[in-house]
Amino acid sequence: MQETQDKKRRPVFFMRGRFWQLFLRYTLIVLFIVLFFPILLFVLPWAMNMLLPGNHFKGNADSEEVKNSIGKLNADIASLNKKAVKLEPTSAYLIINTTENRFMLYKNKQLMREGLCSTGSLISLEGNGKKWIFKTPRGVHKVRRKQKDPVWTKPDWAFVEEGLPIPGPKHPSRIEPYVLGDYALHLGDGYMIHGTIYKRFIGMPVTHGCVRLLDDDLEVIFNTLQVGSLVYIY
């Protein structure tokens, strides 16, 4: 009778022992994943990098190469700065920024004055078989002539713009005083630096190619620049 009972109990104990074996096994697997797997993720790439041929001390080589490149770049910058200093005019010159519609006046390599201006509108106009694009010419220019109390001789596009017939080249309707301000600096090809009666538009791209300035700025620039002075427009 006792043997029969023992036989009936064995499967119960066997199942209990099996359960704890499985529990212990899966617990160890979870602990391994949690504790050691991140370490493997970090160590394995480093080990592979060290074992592959040609990868030893690559980090140091790259670092040295970067240092050499930076050193060469700094040397090139210093050399270019020296060349730029030599090329910078010692006399007065003017810089016109057509993107921001600003000017900068330099004298003796020092910024003397800066402010707003107006440059070309980039608007195109067609008429009488011709086409005009109103842009301020970029590049290096020279003051070719200085003029007080300038009088504007209206070009053909001025009449086309107003919807008027184009008169002869010497017709009195082409002459229009008092619209260019008190001073004008001629840059050639009809382009000038001058004043304006439309002062509220200073700082905006609204001109037909000339550079417009406020009266006070124009007077300082006119008195500072000489015939032959450089004007940089970009």
TALIN-V820722 format. One record per backbone hydrogen bond with DSSP energy under -1.0 kcal/mol. CO is the residue of the C=O (numbers start at 1). NH is the residue of the N-H. If there is no record, write none. Layout:
[[CO/NH] [CO/NH]]
//
This chain:
[[1/5] [2/6] [3/7] [4/8] [5/9] [6/10] [9/13] [10/14] [11/15] [12/16] [13/17] [14/18] [15/19] [16/20] [17/21] [18/22] [19/23] [20/24] [21/25] [22/26] [23/27] [24/28] [25/29] [26/30] [27/31] [28/32] [29/33] [30/34] [31/35] [32/36] [32/37] [36/40] [37/41] [38/42] [39/43] [40/44] [43/47] [44/48] [45/49] [46/50] [47/51] [48/52] [52/55] [55/58] [57/61] [58/62] [59/63] [60/64] [61/65] [62/66] [63/67] [64/68] [65/69] [66/70] [67/71] [68/72] [69/73] [70/74] [71/75] [72/76] [73/77] [74/78] [75/79] [76/80] [77/81] [78/82] [79/83] [80/84] [81/85] [82/86] [83/87] [84/88] [93/106] [94/232] [95/104] [96/234] [97/101] [97/102] [101/117] [102/97] [103/115] [104/95] [105/112] [105/113] [106/93] [107/110] [110/107] [113/105] [115/103] [118/212] [119/207] [123/134] [125/132] [127/130] [130/127] [132/125] [133/135] [134/122] [139/233] [141/231] [143/228] [145/186] [147/184] [152/176] [156/160] [157/161] [158/162] [159/164] [160/163] [168/171] [171/174] [172/175] [174/154] [176/152] [180/195] [182/149] [184/147] [185/193] [186/144] [186/145] [188/191] [191/187] [192/211] [193/185] [194/213] [198/201] [199/202] [201/204] [204/206] [207/121] [211/194] [212/118] [214/218] [215/219] [216/220] [217/221] [218/222] [219/223] [220/224] [221/225] [226/229] [229/143] [230/94] [231/141] [232/96] [233/139]]
//
